[in-house]
Amino acid sequence: METTFPSGRATELKDLIIARALAEGFDIVRVTDAGAAPRNREGLHAYLTAGHHGAMEWMETRKDERADPQTLWQAARSVIVLGLNYGPDRDPLEILAHKDRAAISVYAQNEDYHDLVKKKLKAVAGFIFEKARADVKVFVDTAPVMEKPLAQKAGLGWQGKHSNLVSRQFGSWLFLGSIFTTLELPPDPPESDHCGNCHQCLDICPTKAFPAPYRLDARRCISYLTIENKDPIPLEFRAAMGNRIYGCDDCLAVCPWNKFAQTAREMKLRPRAELQSPALGELARLDDESFRTLFRKSPVKRIGRARFLRNVLIAIGNSGDALLAAEARALSQDPSPLVRGAAAWALSRLLPADEFAILARQQALAETDETVRAEWTVSI
């Protein structure tokens, strides 16, 4: 049911909600109406038609709800969009020069932001219900909500040429959450695009995942390849991955607006020391239990050990460190075909050609999985 108050009372409620959200730890809060953001439907349709979503079928199955908040919830009248800063305390690109170390995306170096943001959203939503008796629903990332266009419409920032949100206050480093409500609140003005002629985010992409400004082909994106992709990493992207084993921060980190970025206030988002630059050799030795222990509460845990070690082995193959060949040899006997296949590629990069050829013929004869056998034979 729509909840309407006189304009003065609605403004007062909005101010109270913002104050409560800031007290819960959010760094920026804005409000917009629940209508669809401009060009949402057309942009999403073009993205899906081009197949740029890859294997993320969930984007297709709920596309109508994703394009329009009121299709998701007809009773919604306002959307409160909230940002939580996760700015790093150092340049995320520095780790890329240390080839024997793993680069884990900034957002995944501590606790899973979904859990943190949702807990804070629920606290704010409870406050809204208490004060206004208005219905509320909270969403963070996993729901069919186009949070970045909503954030731009609400004035938190704008979608840059890399398709991510950019803030004049926080640069590239904002987690987004939203509260849909039947409460009519005064909307904030939208943010305009401030990218200008800059295209640094497009130029730095290792896999050329941007077919055009403001357009991302997820199938070429290292974040997609290392996280969403359940299959072997396509051969054409393996060298470009470098030592990135979970996500990629390149297009975010290079944005000039990061000169205004701030280090995260939320301690649970500040990097854990053991995840800032872990040694590839140590990660390669993780069994299932130690993997789950190391990444407890981390978003990395959700991809599972096999996909994680697939990524680690690609990084080992790119390391140029012959000493890491021992780790790849051990994992060539792993129960997971995904891991064994990545180990074959890593060894093809680290062993002398004649030594690898002998090993590959032996392994191909013994291998029962056709995909893994192909990795050995193609690499010879």
Secondary structure as GFF3:
##gff-version 3
##sequence-region A 1 380
A	DSSP	alpha_helix	7	23	.	.	.	ID=ss1
A	DSSP	beta_strand	28	33	.	.	.	ID=ss2
A	DSSP	alpha_helix	40	49	.	.	.	ID=ss3
A	DSSP	alpha_helix	58	61	.	.	.	ID=ss4
A	DSSP	alpha_helix	63	67	.	.	.	ID=ss5
A	DSSP	alpha_helix	69	72	.	.	.	ID=ss6
A	DSSP	beta_strand	78	85	.	.	.	ID=ss7
A	DSSP	three_ten_helix	94	97	.	.	.	ID=ss8
A	DSSP	beta_strand	103	104	.	.	.	ID=ss9
A	DSSP	three_ten_helix	106	108	.	.	.	ID=ss10
A	DSSP	alpha_helix	113	132	.	.	.	ID=ss11
A	DSSP	beta_strand	136	139	.	.	.	ID=ss12
A	DSSP	alpha_helix	147	154	.	.	.	ID=ss13
A	DSSP	beta_strand	158	159	.	.	.	ID=ss14
A	DSSP	beta_strand	165	166	.	.	.	ID=ss15
A	DSSP	beta_strand	174	181	.	.	.	ID=ss16
A	DSSP	alpha_helix	200	204	.	.	.	ID=ss17
A	DSSP	three_ten_helix	218	220	.	.	.	ID=ss18
A	DSSP	alpha_helix	222	223	.	.	.	ID=ss19
A	DSSP	pi_helix	224	228	.	.	.	ID=ss20
A	DSSP	alpha_helix	235	241	.	.	.	ID=ss21
A	DSSP	beta_strand	244	246	.	.	.	ID=ss22
A	DSSP	alpha_helix	250	253	.	.	.	ID=ss23
A	DSSP	three_ten_helix	256	260	.	.	.	ID=ss24
A	DSSP	three_ten_helix	267	269	.	.	.	ID=ss25
A	DSSP	alpha_helix	273	276	.	.	.	ID=ss26
A	DSSP	alpha_helix	280	284	.	.	.	ID=ss27
A	DSSP	alpha_helix	288	294	.	.	.	ID=ss28
A	DSSP	three_ten_helix	299	303	.	.	.	ID=ss29
A	DSSP	alpha_helix	304	319	.	.	.	ID=ss30
A	DSSP	three_ten_helix	322	324	.	.	.	ID=ss31
A	DSSP	alpha_helix	325	331	.	.	.	ID=ss32
A	DSSP	alpha_helix	337	350	.	.	.	ID=ss33
A	DSSP	alpha_helix	353	366	.	.	.	ID=ss34
A	DSSP	alpha_helix	370	379	.	.	.	ID=ss35
###
